[in-house]
Amino acid sequence: MCGGGCYDACCDACCPCVSYDARETILCCAVCLAVLAGAALLAVLLAAYGFVRHLSVTVDDASLTRFSLATSPATAFAYNLSLTLVVRNPNWAMSVRTTAPLEAGYSFDGQRFDRVRLADEGDTLPAGKTRVYHLASGADGAYVALGNAGVAEFARENATGTFQVEVALAGEVRYQAHLAKRRLEATCPLTLQLAPPGTPAVVFQKVKCKLAKPDKNG
């Protein structure tokens, strides 16, 4: 039975024309609807905030207009690299906030030669949104710790005019409604055809970056 003494007395005073059985049916239906509404709300909250879909990272465009290596007094690159890096938040309810600076590092033959900052700590990417970073980097003498093997690899690639450059994204984020901080690491291997100013543009094929496996908190 869904009713009680106080409930019956109140209904007798307010709705004397409604039978006791009808009152019981109405009350039980109201309780059932409240339970169903609570379960539906719990399911929505669980779907929205219970499961994290990790950010996706792509390089949509890139161009290399200068890439030369000096070996004395130390190995260093003179380079100009432009790229469009895209970070997407696929979660439909959760925003993502950086808890450490987000950076992109450039490497050749496994050796980093430069890095750029994309976002500071506290930057927020809303749910379902995409952030596009247009990066233009260059240096006349970016130090790179290439050994003999690395120098030889540069010579081989320089002979073809096509270079293998890796872009690595590194940072730390926190998803809305989650206390744990999560590492954000992605690697983007790029095959870049050298195209000095004044030469025809080279078509770039979009690259989907590979995310590192989530840490224990991720």
Order of alpha helices (4+ residues) and beta strands (2+ residues): alpha-alpha-beta-beta-beta-beta-beta-beta-alpha-beta-beta-beta-beta
